[in-house]
């Protein structure tokens, strides 16, 4: 789930600047109260967050985008306000090592989990695992689904085993860098251009203008940079030329609601930028963002994108909400790039923009996620 706040609420098909609203939650998050407000007759929701300003120190050569998935206070305000506006009582707590003791004292009816985790290969699974151990209902993916979908190679292996269309890929570790030349370790189907990204990150972290490698020198350089800077393997995929498409949903099982499919319009960005949705596009040149929502797709491709989104959602074990990203070739062949089982739902996230395209508000989206979890658990609102 993205903590980036520069992308803003959609107006027609472009972004406009967004200002932080609501009072600061600093004291409320750092010293969460142990008593519920109100008369005690409403649903008690614990909103669990990971704020960027609470992140532990990173290593000395950490890249500037390494904390991009963590949240900001104004986003947390928006989640809490959305649920309070529907009559629920909400307390907020940082999803850290002290969370279990706090939860045992406040005894929420359900947790609204937005925690990305502060460290570890399966960090998005940490809070769900704690909640499972405590027996507390919560929104979003299980520990298993969170671990699977946060690790891109594992996701692609699973999807490929179901016969779903994914790009050819290969994972590189530090030991591979000593191989000379790379042509000796590159699998035969890995043909340039290739696309290089961290094996387990989200929010465009590690994806930059140099992520497309067109020769061995570029590939070796980018793989080495990912391994060194992000302290994890590099995932190398066949680069798919085509449209950047994303599809989101809320719900569970066969009872899901699809939001309008979105296509990123790269024509608004400076010409020196590659047509990829990375950190430069999401942050540095955010004001240039344009989209087409709903995306101009044929009926057949529209139905196929929705079908694939739902199948990916089901086979990875996701719950309540998700977003699936695709590349669609000029010949109309969709390739699944990844599923985000804990997608951003800030006031300016992609899923929010999709909801707004069908005249829903950000608060509607937050409550749709909550309602999906309540229905799944059989909890009455």
PAMI-727346 format. One line per 10 residues: number of its first residue (from 0); their letters; for each residue x, y, z negated of N, C-alpha, C. Coordinates in steps of 0.2 Angstrom, whole numbers, plus 5000, padded with zeros to 4 digits. Layout:
N
NUM = A = X Y Z X Y Z X Y Z ~ ...
END
This chain:
381
0 = XXXXXXXXXX = 5004 4994 5000 5000 5000 5000 5004 5006 5000 ~ 5003 5011 5004 5007 5016 5005 5007 5022 5000 ~ 5012 5024 4998 5013 5030 4994 5014 5037 4998 ~ 5015 5036 5004 5016 5042 5008 5010 5046 5009 ~ 5011 5053 5007 5005 5057 5007 5005 5062 5012 ~ 5010 5062 5017 5010 5068 5022 5005 5067 5027 ~ 5003 5061 5029 4998 5060 5034 4991 5062 5031 ~ 4987 5065 5034 4981 5068 5031 4975 5066 5034 ~ 4969 5069 5031 4963 5067 5033 4961 5068 5040 ~ 4958 5064 5044 4957 5065 5051 4952 5070 5052
10 = XXXXXXXXXX = 4953 5074 5057 4948 5078 5060 4948 5077 5068 ~ 4943 5075 5070 4942 5072 5077 4947 5066 5078 ~ 4953 5068 5082 4958 5062 5083 4965 5064 5081 ~ 4965 5069 5076 4972 5071 5074 4972 5073 5067 ~ 4978 5073 5064 4979 5074 5057 4980 5082 5056 ~ 4977 5083 5050 4978 5090 5047 4981 5090 5040 ~ 4984 5095 5038 4987 5095 5031 4982 5094 5026 ~ 4985 5090 5021 4981 5088 5015 4984 5091 5009 ~ 4981 5094 5004 4984 5097 4998 4982 5092 4993 ~ 4986 5091 4988 4984 5087 4982 4979 5090 4978
20 = XXXXXXXXXX = 4974 5086 4976 4968 5089 4972 4967 5085 4966 ~ 4964 5088 4961 4963 5085 4955 4968 5086 4950 ~ 4967 5086 4944 4972 5087 4939 4977 5082 4939 ~ 4983 5083 4936 4989 5079 4936 4987 5073 4931 ~ 4989 5067 4933 4987 5061 4928 4993 5059 4924 ~ 4998 5064 4924 5005 5062 4921 5004 5059 4914 ~ 5000 5063 4910 5000 5060 4903 4995 5054 4902 ~ 4990 5054 4907 4985 5048 4906 4989 5042 4908 ~ 4993 5042 4913 4997 5036 4916 5002 5034 4911 ~ 5006 5039 4908 5012 5037 4904 5009 5035 4897
30 = XXXXXXXXXX = 5004 5037 4895 5001 5035 4888 4994 5034 4889 ~ 4992 5028 4892 4985 5026 4894 4981 5025 4887 ~ 4975 5028 4887 4971 5028 4881 4969 5020 4880 ~ 4967 5019 4874 4965 5012 4872 4958 5011 4871 ~ 4954 5017 4872 4947 5017 4871 4943 5019 4878 ~ 4938 5016 4879 4934 5018 4885 4930 5024 4884 ~ 4930 5028 4889 4925 5034 4888 4918 5032 4889 ~ 4914 5037 4888 4907 5036 4889 4903 5032 4884 ~ 4897 5029 4885 4893 5026 4880 4894 5018 4880 ~ 4899 5016 4884 4900 5009 4884 4895 5004 4888
40 = XXXXXXXXXX = 4891 5007 4892 4886 5003 4896 4888 5003 4903 ~ 4893 5006 4905 4895 5006 4912 4901 5001 4913 ~ 4902 4999 4920 4907 4995 4921 4914 4998 4919 ~ 4918 4994 4916 4925 4996 4914 4930 4993 4919 ~ 4933 4998 4922 4938 4996 4927 4945 4999 4925 ~ 4950 4995 4925 4957 4997 4924 4960 4998 4931 ~ 4962 5004 4932 4966 5005 4939 4973 5005 4938 ~ 4976 5000 4941 4983 4998 4940 4987 5001 4946 ~ 4992 5005 4944 4996 5009 4949 5004 5008 4948 ~ 5007 5009 4953 5015 5010 4953 5017 5017 4956
50 = XXXXXXXXXX = 5019 5021 4952 5020 5028 4954 5028 5028 4956 ~ 5029 5032 4962 5036 5033 4964 5040 5036 4959 ~ 5037 5041 4955 5041 5044 4950 5043 5040 4944 ~ 5040 5034 4943 5041 5029 4938 5046 5024 4940 ~ 5048 5024 4946 5052 5018 4949 5059 5018 4945 ~ 5062 5012 4944 5069 5012 4941 5074 5015 4946 ~ 5080 5016 4944 5085 5019 4949 5087 5014 4954 ~ 5088 5016 4960 5090 5012 4966 5097 5012 4967 ~ 5100 5008 4971 5107 5007 4972 5110 5013 4976 ~ 5116 5014 4975 5119 5021 4977 5118 5022 4984
60 = XXXXXXXXXX = 5118 5017 4989 5117 5019 4996 5110 5017 4998 ~ 5105 5018 4994 5098 5016 4996 5096 5021 5001 ~ 5093 5019 5006 5090 5024 5011 5084 5028 5008 ~ 5083 5033 5012 5078 5038 5009 5071 5035 5009 ~ 5069 5030 5013 5062 5028 5013 5061 5022 5008 ~ 5066 5020 5004 5065 5014 5000 5060 5014 4995 ~ 5057 5020 4993 5052 5020 4989 5045 5022 4992 ~ 5045 5022 4999 5039 5024 5002 5033 5021 5001 ~ 5033 5014 4998 5027 5011 4997 5024 5013 4990 ~ 5027 5016 4986 5025 5018 4979 5020 5024 4980
70 = XXXXXXXXXX = 5016 5025 4975 5011 5030 4975 5012 5036 4972 ~ 5008 5041 4973 5009 5048 4971 5003 5049 4966 ~ 5003 5054 4962 4998 5056 4957 4991 5058 4961 ~ 4992 5062 4966 4986 5064 4969 4982 5058 4972 ~ 4985 5053 4975 4982 5047 4977 4978 5043 4972 ~ 4982 5043 4966 4979 5039 4960 4972 5043 4958 ~ 4973 5050 4958 4967 5054 4956 4961 5052 4961 ~ 4963 5051 4967 4957 5050 4972 4954 5043 4971 ~ 4958 5038 4969 4955 5031 4968 4951 5032 4962 ~ 4953 5035 4957 4949 5035 4950 4943 5039 4951
80 = XXXXXXXXXX = 4943 5045 4955 4938 5049 4956 4932 5045 4960 ~ 4934 5041 4965 4930 5038 4969 4925 5033 4965 ~ 4929 5029 4960 4925 5025 4956 4921 5028 4951 ~ 4924 5033 4948 4920 5037 4943 4914 5040 4946 ~ 4914 5042 4952 4908 5046 4955 4903 5041 4956 ~ 4904 5034 4956 4899 5029 4957 4897 5027 4950 ~ 4899 5030 4945 4896 5029 4938 4900 5024 4934 ~ 4906 5022 4936 4910 5017 4933 4915 5021 4928 ~ 4917 5018 4923 4922 5021 4918 4929 5018 4920 ~ 4934 5022 4921 4940 5020 4923 4946 5023 4919
90 = XXXXXXXXXX = 4950 5018 4917 4957 5019 4914 4962 5018 4918 ~ 4968 5021 4918 4973 5020 4922 4980 5018 4918 ~ 4983 5013 4921 4989 5011 4918 4995 5009 4923 ~ 5001 5011 4922 5006 5008 4926 5007 5001 4926 ~ 5008 4998 4932 5009 4991 4932 5016 4988 4931 ~ 5018 4989 4925 5025 4987 4923 5025 4981 4918 ~ 5030 4980 4914 5031 4975 4910 5027 4975 4904 ~ 5024 4982 4902 5020 4983 4896 5013 4982 4898 ~ 5011 4980 4904 5004 4980 4906 5000 4975 4902 ~ 5003 4969 4901 4999 4964 4898 4996 4965 4891
100 = XXXXXXXXXX = 5000 4969 4887 4998 4970 4881 4993 4976 4881 ~ 4993 4980 4885 4988 4985 4886 4982 4982 4888 ~ 4982 4978 4893 4976 4975 4895 4972 4971 4890 ~ 4976 4967 4886 4973 4963 4880 4970 4968 4875 ~ 4972 4974 4875 4968 4979 4870 4962 4982 4873 ~ 4962 4984 4880 4957 4987 4883 4951 4983 4885 ~ 4953 4977 4887 4949 4971 4890 4944 4974 4895 ~ 4947 4976 4901 4943 4978 4906 4938 4973 4909 ~ 4933 4975 4913 4928 4970 4916 4932 4968 4923 ~ 4936 4972 4926 4939 4971 4932 4945 4976 4933
110 = XXXXXXXXXX = 4950 4974 4936 4956 4978 4937 4956 4980 4945 ~ 4957 4986 4946 4958 4988 4953 4965 4989 4954 ~ 4968 4984 4958 4975 4983 4958 4978 4987 4965 ~ 4982 4992 4964 4986 4995 4969 4993 4994 4969 ~ 4996 4989 4964 5003 4989 4963 5007 4986 4968 ~ 5012 4989 4971 5017 4987 4975 5022 4983 4972 ~ 5024 4984 4966 5029 4981 4962 5036 4986 4963 ~ 5040 4985 4958 5046 4989 4959 5052 4986 4961 ~ 5052 4979 4961 5058 4975 4964 5057 4968 4964 ~ 5061 4965 4969 5060 4958 4970 5057 4956 4976
120 = XXXXXXXXXX = 5059 4950 4979 5056 4949 4986 5049 4948 4986 ~ 5046 4946 4981 5038 4945 4980 5035 4950 4975 ~ 5037 4956 4976 5035 4961 4971 5028 4962 4971 ~ 5024 4962 4976 5017 4963 4976 5013 4957 4973 ~ 5016 4952 4972 5013 4946 4968 5014 4947 4961 ~ 5018 4951 4958 5019 4951 4951 5013 4953 4947 ~ 5010 4958 4948 5004 4960 4944 4998 4955 4945 ~ 4997 4953 4951 4991 4948 4952 4993 4941 4948 ~ 4999 4939 4948 5001 4934 4944 5000 4935 4936 ~ 5001 4941 4934 5000 4943 4927 4992 4942 4925
130 = XXXXXXXXXX = 4989 4945 4930 4981 4945 4929 4978 4938 4929 ~ 4981 4934 4934 4979 4927 4934 4980 4923 4927 ~ 4986 4925 4924 4988 4922 4918 4984 4924 4912 ~ 4981 4930 4913 4977 4933 4907 4970 4932 4909 ~ 4968 4929 4915 4961 4928 4916 4957 4934 4917 ~ 4960 4939 4920 4956 4945 4921 4954 4946 4928 ~ 4948 4947 4930 4947 4948 4937 4950 4954 4940 ~ 4952 4954 4947 4955 4960 4950 4954 4960 4957 ~ 4955 4966 4960 4954 4966 4967 4960 4964 4971 ~ 4959 4962 4977 4965 4961 4982 4968 4954 4982
140 = XXXXXXXXXX = 4974 4953 4985 4976 4946 4986 4978 4943 4980 ~ 4978 4936 4980 4981 4932 4975 4988 4932 4975 ~ 4992 4930 4969 4999 4930 4970 5002 4926 4976 ~ 4999 4921 4978 5001 4917 4984 5000 4921 4990 ~ 4994 4924 4991 4993 4928 4997 4997 4934 4997 ~ 4998 4937 4991 5003 4943 4991 5010 4942 4993 ~ 5012 4936 4990 5019 4934 4992 5020 4932 4999 ~ 5015 4929 5002 5015 4927 5009 5015 4933 5014 ~ 5011 4937 5013 5010 4943 5017 5015 4948 5016 ~ 5018 4948 5011 5024 4953 5010 5030 4951 5013
150 = XXXXXXXXXX = 5031 4944 5014 5037 4942 5018 5035 4940 5025 ~ 5037 4944 5029 5035 4944 5036 5037 4937 5040 ~ 5043 4935 5039 5045 4928 5042 5040 4923 5040 ~ 5038 4922 5033 5034 4917 5031 5027 4918 5034 ~ 5024 4924 5034 5018 4926 5038 5018 4923 5045 ~ 5023 4925 5048 5024 4923 5056 5024 4915 5056 ~ 5028 4912 5052 5028 4904 5052 5021 4901 5051 ~ 5017 4904 5047 5010 4902 5045 5006 4903 5051 ~ 5006 4909 5054 5002 4911 5059 5004 4906 5066 ~ 5010 4905 5067 5012 4901 5073 5010 4894 5072
160 = XXXXXXXXXX = 5010 4892 5066 5007 4885 5064 5000 4884 5066 ~ 4996 4889 5066 4989 4889 5068 4988 4891 5075 ~ 4993 4892 5079 4993 4893 5086 4991 4900 5087 ~ 4992 4905 5083 4990 4912 5084 4996 4915 5087 ~ 4994 4920 5091 4999 4923 5095 5004 4928 5091 ~ 5010 4926 5090 5015 4930 5087 5021 4931 5091 ~ 5025 4936 5091 5031 4937 5095 5036 4932 5093 ~ 5041 4929 5097 5046 4925 5095 5051 4929 5090 ~ 5053 4926 5085 5057 4930 5080 5063 4925 5078 ~ 5067 4929 5074 5073 4925 5071 5075 4929 5065
170 = XXXXXXXXXX = 5077 4926 5060 5079 4929 5053 5087 4929 5053 ~ 5090 4935 5051 5097 4935 5051 5099 4937 5043 ~ 5104 4933 5041 5106 4934 5034 5113 4937 5035 ~ 5116 4939 5029 5123 4942 5029 5128 4937 5032 ~ 5127 4930 5031 5132 4926 5034 5132 4926 5042 ~ 5127 4928 5045 5126 4928 5052 5131 4933 5055 ~ 5132 4938 5051 5136 4944 5054 5143 4942 5055 ~ 5146 4936 5053 5153 4934 5054 5153 4931 5061 ~ 5147 4929 5063 5147 4925 5070 5149 4930 5076 ~ 5154 4927 5080 5156 4931 5086 5156 4927 5092
180 = XXXXXXXXXX = 5152 4928 5097 5147 4934 5097 5140 4932 5095 ~ 5136 4937 5094 5129 4935 5092 5126 4931 5097 ~ 5128 4931 5103 5125 4926 5108 5125 4919 5106 ~ 5130 4917 5102 5131 4910 5099 5125 4908 5094 ~ 5122 4913 5091 5117 4912 5086 5110 4914 5088 ~ 5110 4918 5093 5103 4920 5096 5100 4914 5099 ~ 5094 4913 5097 5090 4907 5100 5089 4909 5108 ~ 5088 4904 5112 5087 4905 5119 5081 4910 5121 ~ 5076 4909 5117 5070 4913 5119 5070 4920 5117 ~ 5076 4922 5113 5076 4929 5110 5080 4933 5116
190 = XXXXXXXXXX = 5076 4937 5120 5078 4941 5125 5078 4948 5124 ~ 5083 4952 5125 5082 4959 5124 5077 4962 5129 ~ 5074 4968 5126 5075 4971 5120 5072 4968 5114 ~ 5075 4968 5108 5073 4965 5102 5072 4971 5097 ~ 5068 4969 5092 5065 4974 5087 5068 4971 5080 ~ 5071 4976 5077 5074 4974 5070 5071 4977 5064 ~ 5069 4974 5059 5066 4977 5053 5067 4973 5047 ~ 5066 4975 5041 5067 4972 5035 5062 4966 5035 ~ 5064 4960 5031 5060 4954 5031 5054 4955 5027 ~ 5055 4959 5021 5049 4960 5017 5049 4967 5014
200 = XXXXXXXXXX = 5046 4971 5019 5044 4978 5017 5038 4980 5021 ~ 5035 4986 5019 5029 4988 5022 5030 4996 5023 ~ 5024 4999 5026 5024 5006 5026 5029 5009 5031 ~ 5031 5005 5036 5036 5007 5041 5043 5007 5038 ~ 5044 5005 5032 5051 5005 5028 5056 5002 5033 ~ 5062 5005 5034 5067 5002 5038 5066 5002 5045 ~ 5060 5005 5048 5059 5005 5055 5060 5012 5057 ~ 5065 5013 5062 5067 5019 5064 5068 5019 5071 ~ 5070 5025 5074 5071 5025 5081 5076 5021 5084 ~ 5081 5018 5080 5086 5013 5082 5084 5006 5081
210 = XXXXXXXXXX = 5078 5005 5079 5075 4998 5078 5075 4994 5084 ~ 5074 4997 5090 5074 4993 5096 5082 4992 5099 ~ 5084 4986 5099 5090 4984 5101 5090 4982 5108 ~ 5094 4985 5113 5094 4983 5120 5101 4979 5122 ~ 5105 4978 5117 5111 4974 5118 5114 4972 5112 ~ 5119 4968 5112 5122 4964 5106 5125 4969 5101 ~ 5128 4975 5104 5131 4980 5099 5126 4983 5095 ~ 5120 4985 5098 5115 4988 5095 5112 4983 5090 ~ 5111 4977 5092 5108 4972 5087 5112 4971 5081 ~ 5118 4970 5082 5123 4968 5077 5123 4974 5072
220 = XXXXXXXXXX = 5123 4980 5075 5123 4986 5070 5117 4987 5066 ~ 5111 4986 5069 5105 4987 5066 5104 4981 5061 ~ 5106 4975 5062 5105 4970 5058 5109 4971 5051 ~ 5116 4973 5053 5120 4974 5047 5117 4980 5043 ~ 5115 4985 5046 5112 4991 5042 5106 4989 5038 ~ 5102 4985 5040 5096 4982 5036 5098 4978 5030 ~ 5103 4973 5032 5105 4969 5026 5109 4973 5021 ~ 5113 4978 5023 5117 4982 5018 5112 4987 5014 ~ 5108 4991 5018 5104 4996 5014 5098 4993 5010 ~ 5095 4988 5013 5089 4986 5010 5089 4979 5006
230 = XXXXXXXXXX = 5096 4977 5006 5097 4971 5002 5093 4965 5003 ~ 5091 4964 5009 5087 4958 5011 5089 4956 5018 ~ 5086 4950 5020 5087 4948 5027 5084 4953 5032 ~ 5086 4953 5038 5084 4956 5044 5080 4952 5048 ~ 5074 4954 5050 5069 4950 5054 5070 4953 5061 ~ 5071 4949 5066 5072 4951 5073 5067 4948 5077 ~ 5063 4952 5081 5057 4950 5085 5058 4952 5092 ~ 5055 4948 5097 5055 4951 5104 5051 4957 5104 ~ 5054 4962 5107 5050 4969 5107 5044 4968 5112 ~ 5038 4970 5110 5032 4969 5114 5031 4976 5117
240 = XXXXXXXXXX = 5031 4977 5123 5029 4984 5126 5022 4984 5126 ~ 5019 4989 5125 5011 4990 5125 5008 4994 5120 ~ 5002 4993 5119 4998 4998 5114 4999 4995 5107 ~ 4999 5000 5103 5000 4999 5095 4993 4999 5092 ~ 4990 4993 5091 4983 4993 5089 4983 4990 5081 ~ 4978 4993 5077 4977 4990 5071 4969 4989 5069 ~ 4968 4984 5065 4961 4983 5064 4960 4981 5056 ~ 4955 4984 5053 4955 4983 5046 4948 4981 5044 ~ 4947 4978 5038 4941 4975 5036 4941 4975 5028 ~ 4934 4975 5026 4933 4973 5019 4928 4968 5018
250 = XXXXXXXXXX = 4928 4964 5013 4924 4958 5012 4928 4952 5010 ~ 4924 4946 5011 4927 4940 5010 4924 4934 5014 ~ 4928 4929 5015 4925 4924 5019 4922 4926 5026 ~ 4916 4924 5027 4912 4926 5033 4909 4932 5032 ~ 4908 4935 5026 4905 4941 5024 4910 4947 5024 ~ 4911 4949 5030 4916 4955 5031 4913 4960 5035 ~ 4916 4966 5034 4914 4972 5038 4920 4975 5041 ~ 4920 4975 5048 4926 4977 5052 4925 4985 5053 ~ 4931 4989 5052 4931 4996 5053 4933 4997 5061 ~ 4931 5003 5063 4933 5004 5070 4941 5003 5072
260 = XXXXXXXXXX = 4942 4999 5077 4949 4998 5079 4953 5004 5081 ~ 4959 5005 5079 4963 5011 5080 4969 5010 5085 ~ 4970 5014 5090 4976 5014 5094 4980 5020 5092 ~ 4986 5019 5091 4991 5025 5090 4992 5028 5096 ~ 4992 5035 5097 4993 5038 5103 5000 5042 5102 ~ 5005 5039 5106 5012 5041 5105 5013 5047 5109 ~ 5009 5049 5113 5010 5055 5118 5011 5061 5114 ~ 5009 5062 5108 5010 5068 5104 5017 5069 5101 ~ 5020 5063 5101 5027 5064 5098 5032 5066 5102 ~ 5038 5069 5100 5043 5071 5104 5046 5065 5108
270 = XXXXXXXXXX = 5048 5067 5114 5049 5062 5119 5055 5058 5117 ~ 5060 5060 5113 5066 5056 5111 5064 5051 5106 ~ 5058 5051 5104 5056 5045 5099 5053 5039 5103 ~ 5055 5033 5101 5053 5027 5104 5045 5026 5102 ~ 5041 5023 5106 5034 5022 5105 5033 5016 5099 ~ 5036 5018 5093 5035 5013 5088 5032 5017 5082 ~ 5028 5014 5077 5025 5017 5072 5030 5016 5066 ~ 5035 5020 5065 5040 5019 5060 5040 5025 5055 ~ 5046 5026 5052 5046 5031 5047 5046 5038 5050 ~ 5050 5039 5055 5050 5046 5059 5043 5048 5061
280 = XXXXXXXXXX = 5039 5043 5064 5032 5045 5066 5028 5046 5060 ~ 5028 5042 5055 5024 5042 5049 5025 5048 5044 ~ 5032 5050 5044 5034 5055 5039 5036 5061 5042 ~ 5042 5061 5046 5046 5066 5048 5042 5070 5053 ~ 5038 5067 5058 5034 5070 5063 5026 5068 5062 ~ 5024 5068 5056 5018 5067 5054 5012 5071 5057 ~ 5014 5077 5058 5009 5082 5060 5008 5081 5068 ~ 5012 5077 5071 5011 5076 5078 5007 5070 5079 ~ 5004 5067 5074 5001 5060 5074 4994 5061 5078 ~ 4993 5057 5083 4986 5057 5086 4984 5049 5086
290 = XXXXXXXXXX = 4978 5048 5086 4975 5041 5087 4969 5041 5092 ~ 4967 5035 5094 4961 5034 5097 4957 5029 5093 ~ 4952 5032 5090 4948 5028 5086 4940 5029 5087 ~ 4936 5025 5089 4938 5018 5091 4943 5018 5097 ~ 4947 5013 5097 4952 5012 5103 4948 5010 5109 ~ 4950 5012 5115 4947 5011 5121 4949 5004 5124 ~ 4945 4999 5122 4947 4992 5123 4941 4989 5127 ~ 4942 4984 5131 4937 4981 5135 4933 4977 5129 ~ 4927 4975 5131 4923 4971 5126 4926 4964 5124 ~ 4929 4961 5129 4933 4955 5128 4939 4956 5123
300 = XXXXXXXXXX = 4943 4961 5124 4949 4962 5120 4946 4965 5113 ~ 4941 4969 5113 4938 4971 5106 4936 4965 5102 ~ 4933 4960 5105 4931 4954 5101 4937 4950 5099 ~ 4942 4950 5104 4947 4945 5102 4952 4948 5097 ~ 4952 4955 5096 4956 4958 5091 4952 4957 5084 ~ 4946 4958 5084 4942 4956 5078 4943 4949 5076 ~ 4942 4944 5081 4943 4937 5079 4949 4936 5076 ~ 4955 4938 5079 4961 4937 5077 4962 4940 5070 ~ 4960 4946 5069 4960 4949 5062 4957 4945 5057 ~ 4951 4943 5058 4948 4938 5054 4951 4932 5052
310 = XXXXXXXXXX = 4954 4929 5058 4957 4922 5057 4964 4923 5053 ~ 4967 4929 5054 4973 4930 5050 4972 4931 5043 ~ 4966 4935 5042 4964 4936 5035 4963 4930 5031 ~ 4959 4925 5035 4957 4919 5031 4963 4914 5030 ~ 4968 4913 5035 4973 4908 5035 4978 4911 5030 ~ 4979 4917 5029 4984 4919 5024 4981 4920 5017 ~ 4975 4919 5016 4972 4919 5009 4970 4926 5006 ~ 4970 4931 5011 4969 4937 5008 4961 4938 5006 ~ 4960 4943 5002 4954 4944 4999 4952 4952 4998 ~ 4946 4953 4999 4943 4960 4998 4944 4965 5003
320 = XXXXXXXXXX = 4951 4965 5006 4952 4970 5011 4959 4968 5014 ~ 4960 4971 5020 4966 4969 5024 4966 4973 5030 ~ 4973 4974 5033 4973 4977 5039 4978 4973 5043 ~ 4977 4972 5050 4981 4968 5054 4984 4972 5060 ~ 4990 4972 5061 4993 4976 5066 4995 4972 5072 ~ 4994 4975 5078 4995 4971 5084 4999 4976 5089 ~ 5002 4972 5094 5004 4975 5100 5000 4972 5106 ~ 4998 4976 5110 4994 4973 5116 4997 4975 5122 ~ 4999 4970 5126 5003 4971 5133 4998 4974 5138 ~ 5001 4977 5143 4997 4980 5149 4993 4974 5152
330 = XXXXXXXXXX = 4995 4968 5151 4990 4963 5154 4985 4961 5149 ~ 4984 4964 5143 4979 4963 5139 4980 4957 5134 ~ 4986 4955 5133 4988 4950 5128 4990 4953 5121 ~ 4986 4951 5116 4988 4954 5110 4993 4949 5106 ~ 4997 4953 5103 5002 4949 5098 5001 4952 5091 ~ 5001 4947 5086 5000 4949 5079 5007 4951 5077 ~ 5008 4957 5074 5014 4959 5071 5015 4958 5064 ~ 5009 4959 5060 5009 4958 5053 5002 4959 5050 ~ 5001 4956 5044 4995 4958 5040 4997 4961 5034 ~ 4994 4966 5032 4995 4970 5026 4989 4968 5021
340 = XXXXXXXXXX = 4991 4963 5016 4986 4961 5012 4984 4966 5006 ~ 4988 4971 5006 4987 4976 5001 4988 4983 5004 ~ 4984 4984 5009 4985 4990 5014 4983 4997 5010 ~ 4987 5002 5013 4985 5008 5010 4978 5011 5010 ~ 4976 5013 5005 4969 5016 5005 4969 5023 5002 ~ 4975 5027 5003 4975 5034 5001 4970 5038 5005 ~ 4969 5044 5003 4964 5048 5007 4966 5049 5015 ~ 4973 5047 5016 4975 5048 5023 4978 5042 5026 ~ 4977 5036 5023 4979 5030 5026 4976 5028 5032 ~ 4979 5023 5036 4976 5021 5042 4969 5018 5041
350 = XXXXXXXXXX = 4968 5014 5036 4962 5011 5035 4956 5016 5033 ~ 4958 5022 5029 4954 5027 5028 4952 5031 5034 ~ 4956 5032 5039 4955 5035 5045 4950 5031 5049 ~ 4950 5024 5049 4946 5020 5052 4939 5021 5049 ~ 4938 5021 5042 4932 5021 5039 4929 5028 5041 ~ 4933 5033 5041 4930 5040 5043 4927 5040 5050 ~ 4930 5036 5054 4928 5036 5061 4921 5033 5062 ~ 4918 5030 5056 4911 5028 5056 4907 5032 5051 ~ 4910 5038 5049 4906 5042 5045 4906 5040 5038 ~ 4911 5036 5036 4912 5034 5029 4917 5039 5025
360 = XXXXXXXXXX = 4916 5040 5019 4921 5044 5015 4927 5039 5012 ~ 4932 5043 5010 4937 5039 5007 4934 5035 5000 ~ 4930 5039 4997 4927 5036 4991 4923 5029 4993 ~ 4919 5030 4999 4916 5024 5001 4920 5018 5002 ~ 4926 5019 5005 4931 5014 5007 4933 5011 5000 ~ 4935 5015 4995 4938 5012 4989 4932 5008 4986 ~ 4926 5010 4986 4921 5007 4982 4919 5000 4986 ~ 4920 5000 4993 4919 4994 4997 4924 4989 4995 ~ 4930 4991 4994 4935 4986 4991 4933 4983 4984 ~ 4931 4988 4980 4928 4986 4973 4922 4981 4974
370 = XXXXXXXXXX = 4918 4983 4978 4911 4979 4978 4913 4972 4981 ~ 4917 4972 4986 4919 4965 4988 4922 4961 4983 ~ 4926 4963 4978 4929 4959 4973 4923 4958 4968 ~ 4919 4963 4966 4913 4961 4961 4909 4956 4964 ~ 4907 4956 4970 4903 4951 4973 4906 4944 4973 ~ 4913 4944 4974 4917 4938 4974 4917 4934 4967 ~ 4917 4939 4962 4917 4936 4955 4910 4935 4952 ~ 4905 4938 4956 4898 4938 4953 4897 4942 4947 ~ 4901 4948 4948 4900 4953 4942 4895 4958 4945 ~ 4890 4960 4941 4885 4965 4943 4888 4972 4941
380 = X = 4886 4976 4946 4888 4983 4946 4885 4987 4940
END
